[in-house]
Amino acid sequence: MRILVVEDDADLGESLVDLLRTLGYDALLARNAPSALRLLSTFDPDALIIDILLPVFDGNLIAEEVARRIPTGRPRVVAMSSRPELARPESFDAIFKKPFAVEDLLAAVDPR
């Protein structure tokens, strides 16, 4: 399973990607929205974990772009934010407030 993590906090983003890789996922990190959108064309993720408060433009716009680019068979899209009330619920499969339980986040990303 391929997971794209979009997080501008280097420590959190790298830690989450390292954990996902340790658990057997193919995970990449994008530090901002433009990088995430570029990766979407080559990485083809099964799920995205997106911070809402990002530089350039916010995680809501990434989720909307994913829905626009992939209208059917869309990957799971999970938000994480210190301000979860800013996430647009219709754009996400789940929304988590930072800090979050990693087990809960993983269950939302990969609900097998």
Order of alpha helices (4+ residues) and beta strands (2+ residues): beta-alpha-beta-alpha-beta-alpha-beta-beta-alpha
